[in-house]
């Protein structure tokens, strides 16, 4: 049961990451930023893939307008 739960957690993180990458690829940086922030808040240990890097970069894009 514990391994199954961990697998579900990793799949969920992967899904959120993919959901954030898709709008980023088509230029919807605000939507991508929102999903990356959600993904980071869901991660108890932080540091999943390069989520924090995406958040930093997309935040700068939003600040520039």
C-alpha angles and dihedrals in degrees: 000000000000093000090048091052091050090050090053091050092052092047090050092051091048091050092051090048091052091046089055096045094054098063090040090058092054095046100261094131097163092055091045091049091052092052093045090051090050090049092051092048090052092052110088094192097037124210098089108169108308097321095130090051091052090049092051094047096044091047089057091049090053092047090055090052 
